[in-house]
Amino acid sequence: MGVREDIKAVLERDPAARNPVEVFLCYPGLHAVWAHRVNHRLWRMGLKTLARLGSHISRFWTGIEIHPAAQIGRRFFIDHGMGVVIGETTVIGDDVTIYQHVTLGGTGKRKDKRHPTLEDGVVIGAGAKILGNITIGQRSQIGSGSVVVKDIPPNCTVVGIPGKIIIRDGKRLANLEPTAPEQAASPTPDDYSTQPP
């Protein structure tokens, strides 16, 4: 899990990234991931309060909140990053990309696994909410603003609230064209007050 590998991943995935120096100095998503690696090590050593303090400082500087217990794989890229929240029992595979204002959140007050698992190659669009102990399968893409509360198989594209699979293994499953709203029923006399003013 080297710095060079992380920088290379950003250069490959972000067309706005111009050179390694710029990425090293100006990408808060990378800074948050690097800080998390230190905090995660402290957490595993049993220095949990220190790890939480480190994550709090990182959130202050980067705008990205990653619980020190979260498990994160290689070449994880948080693009822009402001407002990202990654919960305690989250598991993130390799080559995952997420954008600003994404929440990988928990449901309920259980102490066991209550946050999502993102498998390798997943992409989560800006503002999406992935909630609960669910799994997003390999190479699936979650559209911006979507809310996902159920498992998603590999190789899917998901949009909407709640999230619906629209593409699976390259095959379109639903039409994205907006449908006309249902016509409102004509008012009946009972819909109006018949009492005198």
N, C-alpha and C positions, 0 to 999 in steps of 0.2 A: 504494500500500500504506500507507494512512494509519491512524493510531491511531483516528480516529473510525470508520472503516470496520470495523476489528476489533471495537471496542466494540459497534457496531450489530449485527454478526454474532452476538456472544454474547447480546445482549438478545433477538434473534430465536430463538435455538436453545435457550437455557437458561431454563426457567420459574422457576428460583430466583433469577435475576438481577433485582434490583429497580430499579437506576438506574445511569447511566453512571459515577458517582463510585465506587460499590461495585465495579463491574467493573474500573475502572482500578486501584483499590488492592488488591483482594482476589482476583484471578484469576491464580494462578501459571502457568497455561497460556499466558495472554497475555504475561506477563513473559518466559517462555521463548522465545516466538516473536519478541518484540521484540529480545531479546538475540541470538537466532540471526541476525536480519537484519544486525546489526552484525558478528557473527562471520563470517558468510558473505561480507560485503563485504571484510573483512580477508583471508579465505582467497583470494578471487579476486585480491586485490592482491599475493599472494605472501607475506603475513605469516602463514604457516601456524601457526607455534608460538604466536604471539600469539592467533590465532583459536582454537586448541585450548585455550589458557589461559582465554580468555573463555568458552568452552563449559563448561569444568570449573567455573568460578565460578558460572555459571548453573545447572548441575546441583546444586551445593551449596545454592543458595538456593531452587530450585524443585522439586527432586526429579525433574527431567525432563532426559534426556540427548539432545541433538541434535548430531550431528556437524556441524561448520561447513561441510562440503562439500555437505550435503544440499540439494536444491532444493525450495523450498516456495512454493506459490502464494498467492493472495490469500484473505483471510477464513478462514484455517486456525484451527480451534478445538480446543484440547486441554482437555476437561472433567475437572476434578479433577486429573488429570495425574500423580500420584505414580507413579514406576516406569516411565514411558514411555521407550522407547529407540528412537531413529531413526538408522539407520546411514548411513554415508558416501555411498553411491551411491543413496540413496533419492530418488525424485522424487514430489512431492505436488502435485496439481492445485489448482484453486480450490474453495472451499466444502466442504472436507473436514473431518469431525469425527472425533476419536478420543477414547477414554476411558482411564481409569487402567490401568496395567500392560500397555499394548499394546507389543509389540515388532515393529518393522519391521526384521528382521534379515537378515544375510547368511548364505550357505552357502559353505563352502570357503575357500580362501586366495587365490583369484584376485585380481588387481589391477583387473580390469575391472568392469563392472556386475554386482553381486552382491546388491543389495538390491531391494526391491519398488518398483513404480510404482503410485501410487493416482491414478486419473483423477478428474475433477471430480465433486463431490457424493457421494463415498464416505463411509460411516459404518463405523467399526470399534469393536465393542463391547469392554467391559472385559476385560482379560486375554487378548485374542486375540493370536496369533502369526502374522505374515505373513512367510514366510521365502523368501529366494532372489530371483533375477531373474525375478519374475513380475509380471503386470499385473492389477490389480483394476479392472474396467471401470466406466464412469460410473454413478453413482447406485446402485451395489451396496452391500449391507449385510452385514457380517460379524458373526455372533453372538458374544456374550461367551464367552470360553474356547475359541473355535475355533482350529484350527491349519490354515493354508492354505499349500500348497506348489505349487499349480498355478494357471495363469491362470484368472480368473473373468470371464465375459462381462459386458457392461453389464446393469443392471436386474435383478440377481439378489440373492437372500437365501441366505446360506451359514451352516450350523451344523455343529458336530461336529469330531471328531478321527479321521481327517483331515477337513477341511472338505468338505461335500457341498452342492450346490445343491439347495434345496428349493422355491424360487420363482424363476421366470424370466419377465420381462415380465408380472408379475401372475398367472401361472398356477402353481398348486401342482404340484410334480413328485414329491413324496414325502410319505408320511404321517408326521406327527410323533408319533403315539401310540406309546408304548413297547411293544415286543413282549415276549412272555413268554420268559424264558430257556429254552433247550433243556433237556429233562429229562435228568438224568444217567443214564447207562447203569447198569443193575442190576449190582451186583458179581458177579463169577464166582468160583468157588473158587480160581482162580489168583491173585485179588487179595489173598488172605489167606495169611499164612505158615502152612505146614503143619508147620514144624519145631517140635519140642518146646522149651519154654523152657529 
